[in-house]
Amino acid sequence: MFTIEHEYDATVVTLVDEGKAPLQEDVTINAFEDCVTITQADPRTDALVQITLSMTQLRDLRAALDLPEGVYQLRPARDGSL
């Protein structure tokens, strides 16, 4: 299950783990104009853990989800697109 909310400066997606235990904590993704943050509670420390991805890193992650194992570098196409 997931939710999508549109706030003033970000789109917020929350991923809720469902299914058989053990379940993971909810993941919150904030998509800003210049970066994406991913936040999840760490039950061992009761702290929130956050990582920040640049738009380039997000683009690379998106491409990586559809590729086989290997090392890749995205390069602009001749028309300037990726």
N, C-alpha and C positions, 0 to 999 in steps of 0.2 A: 504494500500500500504506500502511496505517497501523496503529499499535498503540494500545491503550488499557490503562492501568495505574491502579489505585486505590491511592493512598498515604494516609497518615494524615490529611492536611489538604487533599488536592487530588486531582482526577482528571487524569491526564497523558495527552494524546494526542500522538503523534508522527506527522507526515506525511512519508512518504518519496517523493521525486520519482522516477517511473519513466518509461521511454519513451526516445525518441531524445535524444541529446545536443544542445544543452547542458542538463545537469540542474542544478537548484538544490539548495542544501544542505537537509538535513532541517529541518523546522519543529516545534518542541515547544510545545504549548499546555498551560498549567497552569490548571485551573479551580478557583479557591478559592471560599469562601463569599461574599466581597465583591468579587472582581475576577477577571479573566482575564489571564494574561501570555502573550505570544507571543515565543518566542526562536528566533533563527536565527544560525548562524555566518556571518560576512562573510569570504569567502576572500581579499579584498583586504587586510584588516587583521589577519586571524587573531584577531578579537575576536568575542565574542557580542553581538548586538544584541537588546535586549529592549524591548517596548512593553507597557504596562499599560492594559487597558480596564476601565472601571467596568461594573457590571451594566447601567446605563442605556445606555452606548455599545454594549455587546454586544447589547442588545435592539434598538437602532436599526440595527445592522449586519445582524442577522437579518432585519428588515423590509426593509432596502434591497436585499437579494439578490433579492427577489421583485417589485420595483417598477421602472417605467420611469424614464428620466432625468427629473430634476426636483429640487425642494427640498421637503422634507416635515418635519412636526413631529407626532410621535405624541401623542395626547391620550387621557386615560382615557375609557373608555366610561361610559355612565350607570350601569352596574352596578359601576364601579370597576376593571374589567379593562382591559387595553390591547389 
